[in-house]
Amino acid sequence: MELRDYLLILRRNWIMIVALTLVGLLVGGLTSLLTKPIYSAETQLFVATQNSGSVQDLQTGNTFIQARVSSYVKTATTPTVLQPVIDTLGLDATPQQLAAKVSASSDLKTVLITISVEDGSPVQAAAIAQGVANSLIQAVDTLEAPAAGGVSPVRVSVITPATAPSSPSAPNTKINLALGLLVGLALGVGAALLRTTLDTRIRSERDLNTITQAPVLGGIAFDADAAKDPLVNAGSHHSQRAEAFRQLRTNLQFAHVSHKSKTVLVTSSLPGEGKSTTATNLAIAMAESGQSVALVDADLRRPMVAKYLGLEGNAGLTTALIGQADVQDLMQPWGQNELHVLTSGRIPPNPSELLGSHEMKQLILRLEQAFDSVVIDAPPLLPVTDAAVLAQQVGGVALVVGCHTAKRPQVEKAIATLELVNADILGVVLNRLPVKGPDAYSYTYYGSNAADTDSSSQPYRRAKTSNMTTGQPTEDAFEEILRGRVSRRGA
């Protein structure tokens, strides 16, 4: 991945990263508050020789002392030194337990010994440190005393007495907070990378480009009100959602320009990605541009077009396919433009057989002769084979991908299914794109308050096509659409 990909991951997961960083900071603070304070007291000893002779004697004695200092350091934590301290101070501890609190050290090439003691009481820490220093002086005198008697050649003296510390040495609140901050930040970044690796959902056009070379025909922004009002109506003519469908219509015209067939199949990989609303609004946008459009609800599993448009759905495509009625008697006009809808009809027990039948192919050809464009809402590709069967009979397929809903393996399998039946994939429609954030769709549009000067988007009205009061076709409406247009073309 490139640097911008990592930056995108951080932008997508910044809330989680910030949250874990704050949690780490909080843990560091709580650790400091809940940890019992520890006080550290120190004393320093100087080791020298007793005799004073020539310079050569002093140098020899200094070398001797430096060699012995490391032994005195180890002696400071032995029972020989610590037991007298316990007896003197009346401590309730063994030499081994006291040794865990005492540490002795010395710098190289020096004769200084530093004794440090940690304890929960600052006064007791100073008392133990001073007691250990005094006991070590006595132990050195005893250990270094000549066997024949006399004074020890080594003299150990205190140069820095132990004092009670005014503040605890542990916990170090600043270090704990900094450590918690760094650990929380590292966990946040790691969790973001892991989440991105495991999350296969399609979030943006960038994610889609990693699995297919199919062009993106358009992006439909997420609209919370779309669930209640899925259609783009006259009241939202200048909205971002309406502009997105007009842009989709235009891009689809360019993608479909080399095809003789006028039919576009709209499908998706799985249910719930918005294919029916996309097909319906696309048909409305096409009709607004002045085209005569036939919208066919071929989703014989979960038909939704009749519900969206408020039309009769019990008689429609299945009724025509089994020969109970002619298609011109089943198509219902909608709106003030040349949009005619063929609803699904009653749900049959064998949808795949009906959609792959010769009658379905003839119905599509008949609609293509009578209308400028035909939009078919097909079932999803993965659960059933209906859409794959229909894809072989149309001029092109537009695949709807629901952002944050569809996953990469599902989209890959859907595209592979279309390629397997040699379907012509016109492109992909990204639906429910976020309007804000790192995955927001990058295309812009003219403001919602601006007048729409595009003549192709102005409502196209045809006289005597339908009765808008009742919503029913007027007399000779379908005669004009299904027969009149064919005769004029033949002339």
C-alpha positions as a Python dict, from the first residue, in 0.01 Angstrom:
ca = {
    (1, 'M'): (0, 0, 0),
    (2, 'E'): (103, 358, -61),
    (3, 'L'): (131, 630, 199),
    (4, 'R'): (-207, 776, 107),
    (5, 'D'): (-364, 435, 167),
    (6, 'Y'): (-231, 433, 522),
    (7, 'L'): (-351, 790, 571),
    (8, 'L'): (-695, 684, 447),
    (9, 'I'): (-698, 399, 700),
    (10, 'L'): (-617, 647, 977),
    (11, 'R'): (-894, 882, 861),
    (12, 'R'): (-1146, 600, 846),
    (13, 'N'): (-1062, 476, 1195),
    (14, 'W'): (-965, 798, 1370),
    (15, 'I'): (-1243, 766, 1627),
    (16, 'M'): (-1121, 422, 1734),
    (17, 'I'): (-759, 539, 1740),
    (18, 'V'): (-844, 842, 1953),
    (19, 'A'): (-1061, 630, 2183),
    (20, 'L'): (-789, 371, 2244),
    (21, 'T'): (-532, 647, 2295),
    (22, 'L'): (-753, 807, 2559),
    (23, 'V'): (-807, 467, 2719),
    (24, 'G'): (-429, 418, 2738),
    (25, 'L'): (-394, 764, 2889),
    (26, 'L'): (-667, 683, 3141),
    (27, 'V'): (-505, 352, 3235),
    (28, 'G'): (-174, 531, 3289),
    (29, 'G'): (-342, 786, 3515),
    (30, 'L'): (-534, 522, 3710),
    (31, 'T'): (-215, 323, 3755),
    (32, 'S'): (-50, 625, 3913),
    (33, 'L'): (-349, 687, 4140),
    (34, 'L'): (-394, 326, 4251),
    (35, 'T'): (-26, 240, 4297),
    (36, 'K'): (101, 276, 4654),
    (37, 'P'): (368, 549, 4674),
    (38, 'I'): (726, 428, 4714),
    (39, 'Y'): (991, 654, 4869),
    (40, 'S'): (1360, 621, 4796),
    (41, 'A'): (1639, 734, 5032),
    (42, 'E'): (2010, 729, 4950),
    (43, 'T'): (2338, 753, 5136),
    (44, 'Q'): (2688, 759, 4996),
    (45, 'L'): (3006, 607, 5141),
    (46, 'F'): (3372, 682, 5072),
    (47, 'V'): (3629, 403, 5091),
    (48, 'A'): (3995, 485, 5159),
    (49, 'T'): (4310, 333, 5309),
    (50, 'Q'): (4421, 402, 5664),
    (51, 'N'): (4792, 454, 5602),
    (52, 'S'): (4944, 766, 5456),
    (53, 'G'): (5280, 715, 5293),
    (54, 'S'): (5455, 808, 4977),
    (55, 'V'): (5279, 884, 4651),
    (56, 'Q'): (5359, 535, 4530),
    (57, 'D'): (5200, 389, 4844),
    (58, 'L'): (4890, 599, 4790),
    (59, 'Q'): (4857, 485, 4428),
    (60, 'T'): (4899, 124, 4533),
    (61, 'G'): (4640, 167, 4807),
    (62, 'N'): (4397, 337, 4567),
    (63, 'T'): (4422, 48, 4325),
    (64, 'F'): (4363, -193, 4611),
    (65, 'I'): (4054, -2, 4728),
    (66, 'Q'): (3901, 11, 4377),
    (67, 'A'): (3938, -363, 4349),
    (68, 'R'): (3771, -413, 4687),
    (69, 'V'): (3480, -173, 4637),
    (70, 'S'): (3285, -418, 4417),
    (71, 'S'): (3306, -672, 4698),
    (72, 'Y'): (3176, -420, 4951),
    (73, 'V'): (2883, -348, 4720),
    (74, 'K'): (2777, -712, 4723),
    (75, 'T'): (2835, -733, 5099),
    (76, 'A'): (2581, -456, 5160),
    (77, 'T'): (2286, -691, 5086),
    (78, 'T'): (2407, -991, 5283),
    (79, 'P'): (2268, -1102, 5622),
    (80, 'T'): (2599, -996, 5783),
    (81, 'V'): (2504, -633, 5713),
    (82, 'L'): (2123, -650, 5715),
    (83, 'Q'): (2059, -852, 6032),
    (84, 'P'): (2207, -584, 6260),
    (85, 'V'): (1986, -328, 6087),
    (86, 'I'): (1675, -540, 6154),
    (87, 'D'): (1772, -580, 6517),
    (88, 'T'): (1852, -213, 6566),
    (89, 'L'): (1537, -74, 6400),
    (90, 'G'): (1307, -356, 6515),
    (91, 'L'): (1192, -439, 6165),
    (92, 'D'): (947, -722, 6109),
    (93, 'A'): (1136, -870, 5814),
    (94, 'T'): (1399, -1128, 5731),
    (95, 'P'): (1734, -1037, 5575),
    (96, 'Q'): (1609, -1173, 5242),
    (97, 'Q'): (1295, -956, 5255),
    (98, 'L'): (1498, -649, 5350),
    (99, 'A'): (1748, -722, 5072),
    (100, 'A'): (1465, -674, 4818),
    (101, 'K'): (1439, -310, 4932),
    (102, 'V'): (1813, -238, 4945),
    (103, 'S'): (2042, -181, 4649),
    (104, 'A'): (2409, -86, 4643),
    (105, 'S'): (2617, 35, 4350),
    (106, 'S'): (2945, 199, 4265),
    (107, 'D'): (3083, 380, 3965),
    (108, 'L'): (3380, 242, 3781),
    (109, 'K'): (3721, 384, 3874),
    (110, 'T'): (3579, 545, 4190),
    (111, 'V'): (3580, 454, 4556),
    (112, 'L'): (3223, 571, 4621),
    (113, 'I'): (2942, 335, 4723),
    (114, 'T'): (2580, 443, 4692),
    (115, 'I'): (2321, 266, 4905),
    (116, 'S'): (1956, 314, 4807),
    (117, 'V'): (1651, 192, 5001),
    (118, 'E'): (1287, 190, 4885),
    (119, 'D'): (1002, 181, 5134),
    (120, 'G'): (643, 294, 5172),
    (121, 'S'): (747, 534, 5450),
    (122, 'P'): (994, 814, 5372),
    (123, 'V'): (1123, 822, 5732),
    (124, 'Q'): (1176, 448, 5747),
    (125, 'A'): (1346, 448, 5407),
    (126, 'A'): (1601, 704, 5538),
    (127, 'A'): (1646, 512, 5864),
    (128, 'I'): (1712, 182, 5684),
    (129, 'A'): (1957, 347, 5441),
    (130, 'Q'): (2152, 502, 5727),
    (131, 'G'): (2141, 177, 5923),
    (132, 'V'): (2274, -23, 5627),
    (133, 'A'): (2558, 229, 5580),
    (134, 'N'): (2660, 208, 5948),
    (135, 'S'): (2634, -170, 5948),
    (136, 'L'): (2846, -194, 5630),
    (137, 'I'): (3117, 22, 5791),
    (138, 'Q'): (3129, -214, 6089),
    (139, 'A'): (3128, -522, 5865),
    (140, 'V'): (3419, -390, 5657),
    (141, 'D'): (3618, -313, 5970),
    (142, 'T'): (3560, -666, 6094),
    (143, 'L'): (3626, -837, 5761),
    (144, 'E'): (3938, -636, 5674),
    (145, 'A'): (4095, -652, 6025),
    (146, 'P'): (4433, -826, 6021),
    (147, 'A'): (4439, -1178, 6165),
    (148, 'A'): (4721, -1084, 6401),
    (149, 'G'): (4516, -796, 6536),
    (150, 'G'): (4537, -429, 6480),
    (151, 'V'): (4349, -165, 6283),
    (152, 'S'): (4183, -242, 5946),
    (153, 'P'): (4376, -99, 5653),
    (154, 'V'): (4042, 15, 5498),
    (155, 'R'): (3843, 305, 5625),
    (156, 'V'): (3478, 352, 5516),
    (157, 'S'): (3300, 674, 5604),
    (158, 'V'): (2963, 835, 5526),
    (159, 'I'): (2992, 1143, 5305),
    (160, 'T'): (2621, 1187, 5226),
    (161, 'P'): (2382, 1104, 5512),
    (162, 'A'): (2041, 966, 5427),
    (163, 'T'): (1746, 1205, 5449),
    (164, 'A'): (1373, 1143, 5431),
    (165, 'P'): (1250, 1217, 5075),
    (166, 'S'): (978, 1478, 5035),
    (167, 'S'): (813, 1315, 4731),
    (168, 'P'): (771, 955, 4621),
    (169, 'S'): (1001, 807, 4359),
    (170, 'A'): (725, 584, 4229),
    (171, 'P'): (483, 590, 4068),
    (172, 'N'): (609, 846, 3816),
    (173, 'T'): (286, 1001, 3693),
    (174, 'K'): (441, 1172, 3391),
    (175, 'I'): (609, 855, 3270),
    (176, 'N'): (294, 648, 3328),
    (177, 'L'): (82, 898, 3132),
    (178, 'A'): (332, 913, 2847),
    (179, 'L'): (363, 535, 2839),
    (180, 'G'): (-16, 492, 2846),
    (181, 'L'): (-49, 745, 2564),
    (182, 'L'): (206, 567, 2345),
    (183, 'V'): (67, 219, 2417),
    (184, 'G'): (-291, 336, 2351),
    (185, 'L'): (-186, 503, 2025),
    (186, 'A'): (0, 191, 1913),
    (187, 'L'): (-300, -27, 1996),
    (188, 'G'): (-530, 211, 1808),
    (189, 'V'): (-317, 211, 1494),
    (190, 'G'): (-273, -166, 1514),
    (191, 'A'): (-647, -219, 1560),
    (192, 'A'): (-715, 11, 1262),
    (193, 'L'): (-481, -188, 1038),
    (194, 'L'): (-627, -518, 1158),
    (195, 'R'): (-982, -394, 1109),
    (196, 'T'): (-902, -277, 757),
    (197, 'T'): (-743, -612, 675),
    (198, 'L'): (-1039, -813, 802),
    (199, 'D'): (-1310, -574, 676),
    (200, 'T'): (-1392, -660, 314),
    (201, 'R'): (-1682, -420, 272),
    (202, 'I'): (-1687, -185, -25),
    (203, 'R'): (-1657, 166, 116),
    (204, 'S'): (-1561, 381, -181),
    (205, 'E'): (-1468, 385, -547),
    (206, 'R'): (-1108, 316, -447),
    (207, 'D'): (-1211, -17, -291),
    (208, 'L'): (-1412, -106, -601),
    (209, 'N'): (-1120, -39, -834),
    (210, 'T'): (-916, -305, -656),
    (211, 'I'): (-1147, -585, -771),
    (212, 'T'): (-1283, -479, -1111),
    (213, 'Q'): (-1196, -268, -1410),
    (214, 'A'): (-1561, -192, -1481),
    (215, 'P'): (-1624, 183, -1497),
    (216, 'V'): (-1819, 361, -1227),
    (217, 'L'): (-2132, 497, -1392),
    (218, 'G'): (-2229, 711, -1097),
    (219, 'G'): (-2247, 747, -724),
    (220, 'I'): (-2566, 789, -525),
    (221, 'A'): (-2510, 960, -191),
    (222, 'F'): (-2664, 818, 124),
    (223, 'D'): (-2990, 985, 217),
    (224, 'A'): (-3156, 903, 548),
    (225, 'D'): (-3495, 999, 405),
    (226, 'A'): (-3464, 764, 108),
    (227, 'A'): (-3610, 475, 308),
    (228, 'K'): (-3935, 668, 355),
    (229, 'D'): (-3934, 845, 19),
    (230, 'P'): (-3720, 644, -225),
    (231, 'L'): (-3829, 834, -537),
    (232, 'V'): (-3682, 1152, -675),
    (233, 'N'): (-3989, 1369, -727),
    (234, 'A'): (-4052, 1723, -842),
    (235, 'G'): (-3999, 1858, -492),
    (236, 'S'): (-3641, 1733, -492),
    (237, 'H'): (-3566, 1822, -853),
    (238, 'H'): (-3251, 2018, -762),
    (239, 'S'): (-3135, 1794, -479),
    (240, 'Q'): (-2803, 1613, -477),
    (241, 'R'): (-2982, 1280, -507),
    (242, 'A'): (-3175, 1394, -817),
    (243, 'E'): (-2858, 1530, -974),
    (244, 'A'): (-2683, 1198, -909),
    (245, 'F'): (-2947, 1007, -1106),
    (246, 'R'): (-2929, 1258, -1391),
    (247, 'Q'): (-2554, 1209, -1400),
    (248, 'L'): (-2608, 832, -1398),
    (249, 'R'): (-2849, 869, -1688),
    (250, 'T'): (-2597, 1067, -1890),
    (251, 'N'): (-2308, 830, -1818),
    (252, 'L'): (-2524, 532, -1902),
    (253, 'Q'): (-2611, 685, -2238),
    (254, 'F'): (-2243, 712, -2325),
    (255, 'A'): (-2172, 359, -2202),
    (256, 'H'): (-2466, 224, -2404),
    (257, 'V'): (-2414, 428, -2720),
    (258, 'S'): (-2263, 142, -2924),
    (259, 'H'): (-2538, -107, -2842),
    (260, 'K'): (-2826, -185, -3072),
    (261, 'S'): (-3035, -305, -2782),
    (262, 'K'): (-3212, -36, -2581),
    (263, 'T'): (-3257, -247, -2270),
    (264, 'V'): (-3056, -197, -1952),
    (265, 'L'): (-3070, -456, -1676),
    (266, 'V'): (-3021, -326, -1322),
    (267, 'T'): (-2914, -582, -1063),
    (268, 'S'): (-2691, -628, -757),
    (269, 'S'): (-2496, -902, -587),
    (270, 'L'): (-2726, -938, -284),
    (271, 'P'): (-3061, -797, -167),
    (272, 'G'): (-3067, -467, 18),
    (273, 'E'): (-2817, -277, -198),
    (274, 'G'): (-3077, -45, -354),
    (275, 'K'): (-3113, -186, -704),
    (276, 'S'): (-3491, -135, -722),
    (277, 'T'): (-3475, 230, -615),
    (278, 'T'): (-3186, 284, -857),
    (279, 'A'): (-3375, 128, -1147),
    (280, 'T'): (-3692, 322, -1068),
    (281, 'N'): (-3522, 660, -1029),
    (282, 'L'): (-3309, 597, -1338),
    (283, 'A'): (-3624, 536, -1540),
    (284, 'I'): (-3778, 856, -1400),
    (285, 'A'): (-3463, 1053, -1490),
    (286, 'M'): (-3467, 911, -1843),
    (287, 'A'): (-3832, 1003, -1886),
    (288, 'E'): (-3760, 1358, -1767),
    (289, 'S'): (-3509, 1399, -2049),
    (290, 'G'): (-3783, 1346, -2307),
    (291, 'Q'): (-3739, 976, -2375),
    (292, 'S'): (-4018, 727, -2377),
    (293, 'V'): (-3921, 474, -2112),
    (294, 'A'): (-4054, 133, -2016),
    (295, 'L'): (-3975, 22, -1661),
    (296, 'V'): (-4014, -353, -1610),
    (297, 'D'): (-4016, -512, -1266),
    (298, 'A'): (-3858, -850, -1335),
    (299, 'D'): (-3780, -921, -972),
    (300, 'L'): (-4027, -1204, -934),
    (301, 'R'): (-3901, -1286, -586),
    (302, 'R'): (-3940, -957, -402),
    (303, 'P'): (-4103, -705, -639),
    (304, 'M'): (-4084, -345, -514),
    (305, 'V'): (-4152, -118, -814),
    (306, 'A'): (-4532, -125, -777),
    (307, 'K'): (-4497, -32, -409),
    (308, 'Y'): (-4259, 255, -481),
    (309, 'L'): (-4475, 401, -759),
    (310, 'G'): (-4811, 328, -601),
    (311, 'L'): (-4931, 110, -889),
    (312, 'E'): (-5128, -212, -920),
    (313, 'G'): (-4890, -506, -891),
    (314, 'N'): (-5115, -812, -921),
    (315, 'A'): (-5124, -796, -1301),
    (316, 'G'): (-4804, -739, -1489),
    (317, 'L'): (-4503, -923, -1631),
    (318, 'T'): (-4605, -1275, -1527),
    (319, 'T'): (-4956, -1213, -1658),
    (320, 'A'): (-4814, -1127, -2002),
    (321, 'L'): (-4565, -1416, -2004),
    (322, 'I'): (-4831, -1681, -1943),
    (323, 'G'): (-5056, -1523, -2206),
    (324, 'Q'): (-5344, -1411, -1987),
    (325, 'A'): (-5326, -1053, -2116),
    (326, 'D'): (-5141, -848, -2374),
    (327, 'V'): (-4853, -630, -2257),
    (328, 'Q'): (-5015, -314, -2390),
    (329, 'D'): (-5309, -373, -2157),
    (330, 'L'): (-5080, -431, -1858),
    (331, 'M'): (-4846, -133, -1878),
    (332, 'Q'): (-4936, 156, -1648),
    (333, 'P'): (-4833, 517, -1711),
    (334, 'W'): (-4676, 712, -1427),
    (335, 'G'): (-4617, 1081, -1389),
    (336, 'Q'): (-4638, 1351, -1650),
    (337, 'N'): (-4366, 1212, -1875),
    (338, 'E'): (-4352, 913, -2107),
    (339, 'L'): (-4280, 662, -1832),
    (340, 'H'): (-4476, 338, -1852),
    (341, 'V'): (-4439, 66, -1593),
    (342, 'L'): (-4485, -309, -1626),
    (343, 'T'): (-4513, -437, -1272),
    (344, 'S'): (-4419, -789, -1174),
    (345, 'G'): (-4762, -942, -1149),
    (346, 'R'): (-4827, -1241, -927),
    (347, 'I'): (-4518, -1419, -796),
    (348, 'P'): (-4483, -1750, -987),
    (349, 'P'): (-4336, -2078, -861),
    (350, 'N'): (-4080, -2086, -1147),
    (351, 'P'): (-3935, -1735, -1195),
    (352, 'S'): (-3614, -1849, -1367),
    (353, 'E'): (-3801, -2049, -1631),
    (354, 'L'): (-4033, -1760, -1707),
    (355, 'L'): (-3753, -1502, -1735),
    (356, 'G'): (-3549, -1729, -1961),
    (357, 'S'): (-3841, -1820, -2184),
    (358, 'H'): (-3893, -1728, -2549),
    (359, 'E'): (-4194, -1518, -2446),
    (360, 'M'): (-3971, -1298, -2229),
    (361, 'K'): (-3732, -1242, -2517),
    (362, 'Q'): (-4016, -1146, -2748),
    (363, 'L'): (-4159, -913, -2483),
    (364, 'I'): (-3828, -730, -2455),
    (365, 'L'): (-3803, -695, -2833),
    (366, 'R'): (-4155, -560, -2849),
    (367, 'L'): (-4084, -301, -2580),
    (368, 'E'): (-3763, -195, -2757),
    (369, 'Q'): (-3963, -129, -3075),
    (370, 'A'): (-4214, 89, -2890),
    (371, 'F'): (-3991, 279, -2645),
    (372, 'D'): (-3667, 471, -2658),
    (373, 'S'): (-3529, 296, -2350),
    (374, 'V'): (-3620, -9, -2145),
    (375, 'V'): (-3507, -45, -1782),
    (376, 'I'): (-3544, -385, -1616),
    (377, 'D'): (-3523, -431, -1241),
    (378, 'A'): (-3380, -782, -1197),
    (379, 'P'): (-3329, -997, -885),
    (380, 'P'): (-2988, -1012, -717),
    (381, 'L'): (-2726, -1228, -885),
    (382, 'L'): (-2597, -1446, -603),
    (383, 'P'): (-2910, -1587, -435),
    (384, 'V'): (-3085, -1689, -760),
    (385, 'T'): (-3006, -1731, -1130),
    (386, 'D'): (-3284, -1503, -1259),
    (387, 'A'): (-3060, -1205, -1330),
    (388, 'A'): (-2796, -1419, -1503),
    (389, 'V'): (-3065, -1563, -1729),
    (390, 'L'): (-3200, -1217, -1814),
    (391, 'A'): (-2851, -1074, -1869),
    (392, 'Q'): (-2817, -1284, -2185),
    (393, 'Q'): (-3124, -1118, -2341),
    (394, 'V'): (-3045, -750, -2284),
    (395, 'G'): (-2801, -499, -2426),
    (396, 'G'): (-2613, -426, -2104),
    (397, 'V'): (-2605, -470, -1728),
    (398, 'A'): (-2560, -205, -1460),
    (399, 'L'): (-2445, -355, -1131),
    (400, 'V'): (-2555, -169, -816),
    (401, 'V'): (-2310, -195, -526),
    (402, 'G'): (-2427, -81, -184),
    (403, 'C'): (-2145, 89, 4),
    (404, 'H'): (-2082, -49, 355),
    (405, 'T'): (-2319, -335, 262),
    (406, 'A'): (-2159, -529, -22),
    (407, 'K'): (-1833, -713, 37),
    (408, 'R'): (-1547, -761, -206),
    (409, 'P'): (-1588, -1141, -244),
    (410, 'Q'): (-1959, -1097, -314),
    (411, 'V'): (-1904, -830, -580),
    (412, 'E'): (-1624, -1036, -737),
    (413, 'K'): (-1854, -1339, -754),
    (414, 'A'): (-2137, -1133, -903),
    (415, 'I'): (-1910, -996, -1175),
    (416, 'A'): (-1775, -1344, -1244),
    (417, 'T'): (-2134, -1470, -1281),
    (418, 'L'): (-2209, -1202, -1541),
    (419, 'E'): (-1887, -1274, -1727),
    (420, 'L'): (-1967, -1645, -1726),
    (421, 'V'): (-2287, -1585, -1927),
    (422, 'N'): (-2108, -1333, -2154),
    (423, 'A'): (-2314, -1043, -2026),
    (424, 'D'): (-2208, -694, -2127),
    (425, 'I'): (-2129, -509, -1802),
    (426, 'L'): (-2185, -141, -1873),
    (427, 'G'): (-2051, -37, -1534),
    (428, 'V'): (-2110, -15, -1163),
    (429, 'V'): (-2337, 217, -967),
    (430, 'L'): (-2214, 296, -618),
    (431, 'N'): (-2515, 341, -393),
    (432, 'R'): (-2540, 488, -41),
    (433, 'L'): (-2209, 665, -59),
    (434, 'P'): (-2126, 872, 250),
    (435, 'V'): (-2158, 1246, 201),
    (436, 'K'): (-1887, 1327, 455),
    (437, 'G'): (-1565, 1173, 571),
    (438, 'P'): (-1275, 1006, 389),
    (439, 'D'): (-1501, 792, 168),
    (440, 'A'): (-1727, 1075, 52),
    (441, 'Y'): (-1799, 1073, -319),
    (442, 'S'): (-1567, 1319, -490),
    (443, 'Y'): (-1799, 1441, -763),
    (444, 'T'): (-1970, 1773, -708),
    (445, 'Y'): (-2285, 1924, -849),
    (446, 'Y'): (-2442, 2260, -889),
    (447, 'G'): (-2609, 2383, -573),
    (448, 'S'): (-2960, 2289, -487),
    (449, 'N'): (-3071, 2650, -512),
    (450, 'A'): (-2943, 2690, -866),
    (451, 'A'): (-3180, 2673, -1155),
    (452, 'D'): (-3149, 2365, -1369),
    (453, 'T'): (-3069, 2494, -1711),
    (454, 'D'): (-3013, 2152, -1863),
    (455, 'S'): (-3290, 2107, -2110),
    (456, 'S'): (-3249, 1731, -2097),
    (457, 'S'): (-3363, 1733, -1734),
    (458, 'Q'): (-3677, 1939, -1787),
    (459, 'P'): (-4006, 1750, -1754),
    (460, 'Y'): (-4131, 1623, -2085),
    (461, 'R'): (-4509, 1628, -2105),
    (462, 'R'): (-4711, 1429, -2353),
    (463, 'A'): (-5072, 1523, -2400),
    (464, 'K'): (-5343, 1266, -2340),
    (465, 'T'): (-5104, 996, -2222),
    (466, 'S'): (-5262, 944, -1882),
    (467, 'N'): (-5524, 1085, -1653),
    (468, 'M'): (-5327, 1231, -1361),
    (469, 'T'): (-5638, 1249, -1146),
    (470, 'T'): (-5700, 877, -1150),
    (471, 'G'): (-5356, 759, -1251),
    (472, 'Q'): (-5514, 534, -1517),
    (473, 'P'): (-5427, 538, -1888),
    (474, 'T'): (-5652, 742, -2112),
    (475, 'E'): (-5820, 596, -2413),
    (476, 'D'): (-5582, 506, -2699),
    (477, 'A'): (-5273, 584, -2482),
    (478, 'F'): (-5114, 242, -2528),
    (479, 'E'): (-5235, 233, -2888),
    (480, 'E'): (-5021, 539, -2944),
    (481, 'I'): (-4723, 406, -2751),
    (482, 'L'): (-4708, 43, -2860),
    (483, 'R'): (-4846, 74, -3213),
    (484, 'G'): (-4834, 434, -3322),
    (485, 'R'): (-4459, 477, -3259),
    (486, 'V'): (-4379, 158, -3451),
    (487, 'S'): (-4588, 265, -3749),
    (488, 'R'): (-4423, 609, -3756),
    (489, 'R'): (-4080, 449, -3752),
    (490, 'G'): (-4179, 214, -4031),
    (491, 'A'): (-4291, 509, -4238),
}
